[in-house]
Amino acid sequence: MEVKKSSLAAVGVTFAQYPSDNKPEIAFVGKSNVGKSTLINAILNRKALARTSSQPGKTRTINFYNVNDKIYVVDLPGYGYAKASKTEIQKWGVMVESYLQKRESLSGIILLIDIRHEPGKNDIMMYDWLKHYHYPMIIVATKADKLNRSQIPKHLSMIRKTLALSEQDKLIAFSSTAKTGVTELWEQIDAFLKESRI
């Protein structure tokens, strides 16, 4: 997809606050500080549409970005952020799970994993949960520019092994600075939208 225009369409914590026009939605999930907002800015070709921060746990709402008036890119709060209160973490969990389970216009999920580290317990739990419910999914290994190019295949292999990915599972190395993986990710998102029941 060629992004001609994008804008923040809605920010919410309940279904009443989410868009109601049934455009297909592609949701981005991952642990806090994995680079969701940075990746969203990169694929939408915008510098600061999604707010980024070096402080984990910045996204506390579900943010919907309208792309070409055709789809919504959805930024979900990160998981595994230890400094928030238990009550707050629980609230985010309920909000995200409710969105993932009940949102009828959800057409695909992008799970972000930091390429530099072995997927953690929360990453494995999220992957297994999404797999269990048969969500169309792409795994994106972020921050690829932080590694030497020669290290990338080894780290992708580590992610595949830890998550027990099948050959069919899509895994894309991504760098927002080098724009690596942008075209490939859009190709996969377009494939989701073609297969979508919407």
Steps between C-alpha positions, in 0.01 A plus 500: 500500500624847417421728793359825364353629823483399864362657814413419859131407480412391854648439844308283739482253784146368433316380190275809509810713428629289210417573133162362396533499119623136477817572301745207526745536788860382529608493867859535621592322825825455689673562830558854625783682322524246215448784250132480403448875462831538314404219261155651441658837416739325259234304310271806482796710383445754777750633751285537810142392434526224762662646810826331590681507831811349656281444807326159480125478549424832330208366294217448749208520261411324175589740218341471154677648196295547185703404190376616156143492641519122438639336813594570860844428640445437871765561766434293814659566842821306556509206739756412765550852633604446862488859632125550461276401791356148500149644468603703195676204337188290560281770344718515187491119477121487516470783243741335253353151541148633456604684183678195355218258580196710415601747229326377186690727259839363615662355186854420612757539775862609488695365799820695567806334656833675570747326265788549744356278774351157530118529523399524866226323691243768413591483129459121499168524685368761255612299197346179636175680586472654151587167338242318712226732374623470137560870442667588168838613630839636396795511739722806453849501651561868579823698550692305234725806452641437851669180371768444240344375177685169540333443842142536374446144362625348827264717708203427272579130539505543881154663490364222276636235735381664825148561370498159325395668174397286206634551147172674415535758778608837360800660670633834373813684614418869538697821540326836519823690433598298193132443406582128468189283492249778420412374150490136611275584794255691278492206256399270787241748631352526148477119493311508835256752360435292187428194711295699751134419528426872515 
